[in-house]
Amino acid sequence: MPTHIIVAGIGTEIGKTVVSAVLVEALQADYWKPIQSGGLDDSDTDAVKRLIRNPVSRFHPEAYRLTQPLSPHAAAEIDNITIELDRLEAPKTDNSLVIELAGGLMVPLNNHQLNIDLVEELSLPVVLVSQNYLGSINHTLLSVDACRTRNIPLLGILFNGRTVASTESFILNYTGLPCVGRIGQEQRITPEIIRRYADMLLPGLNQIVESLKQES
């Protein structure tokens, strides 16, 4: 069965796009970023496409392409656009699909709705990307709690960047969530690096997905 996953982060600029590329390569999945804020000449879709080498993955166009690198609701207002959840339907595909959010779970899409409302609407499990920095435990636990309050299924946590064992072990022990994997602090991200992490993550990822299917 195809696996559909949402990649969410505990904040912005924590490596969701790199994580998405690894998951796309591991699952040979399609990729979709519903909203691109700024960077239209070199979007996150373009970045993932450059890092993927399998012949199966397709890259679906964004529903909204906003000119300014701001929170989606603010960027949309500048572009005289209102983001509507009805337009954010996952693309039809028989393949697995990785969906990358624009920013963290509580980032506003318009004056009334947040990223987490989109996640709830799509009804798909989440891989939560965490990165070790001062305050990351708080941000991670708040993100987990927000998902659990809305009964959003969490596949687990993927740590990106510098490893801090005490932080990671506390988060995993406290939440009871599995570790989907770890992506180290690489000086340069290349297709070869993405492939290496994809091979490392795939067995554990398949096991976590299978467990979630059995629970549901």
Residue, then its C-alpha position, 0 to 999 in steps of 0.5 A: m500500500p502507498t504511504h502518505i506522510i506529512v513532514a511537519g517541523i517544530g519551527t522554521e529553518i530546521g531542515k524539513t526540505v532535506v528530511s522530505a528529500v530523504l523520505v521521498e528517496a527512501l519511499q520512492a514517493d511523490y513530493w508536494k509542498p502545498i504552499q511556497s512562500g518566497g524563493l520562487d526561482d529556486s523553490d523547495t520543490d526544485a531543491v528536492k527534485r535536484l536531490i532525488r535520483n530514483p526514476v519513480s518520484r513525481f513532483h506536484p505543483e504547489a497550490y499557492r506560490l507566494t512572492q515573499p518569504l514570510s508566514p503564508h498568511a502575511a505573504a498571501e496578503i501582500d500578494n492580494i490572495t486568501i489561502e483557502l483550505d478547499r484548494l489544498e487537496a492532496p494530489k491524486t497519485d497511486n504512488s506514496l506521497v510526502i507532503e512538506l508544510a510551510g513552517g511549523l504546525m501553528v503557522p497561520l495560513n489565513n486569519h482563521q486557520l493554521n497549518i495544523d488545520l490543514v494537517e487535520e483536514l488531510s487526515l494523514p500521519v505526521v513525521l515531526v522534524s526536531q532540531n537540537y537548540l535551546g528551547s527545542i524540547n519545549h517546541t517539540l513537546l508542544s508540537v506533539d501535544a498539539c497533534r495529540t489534542r486533535n488526534i493527529p497520528l504521529l509516525g515519530i520524530l526525526f532529529n536533524g542536525r547536531t546530536v544532543a543525546s540527553t535532549e533526544s532521549f528525554i523527548l523520546n522517553y517523555t512522548g513515547l514516540p519512536c525515533v524515525g531516524r537521525i540526519g547529521q550536520e552535513q557540510r553539503i547536501t548532495p544526492e549521494i548524502i540523501r541516498r545514504y540516509a534514505d537507505m539507513l531510514l527505510p527499514g525503521l520507517n517501514q516498521i513504524v508505518e506497518s505498526l501504525k496501520q495495524e493500530s488503526 
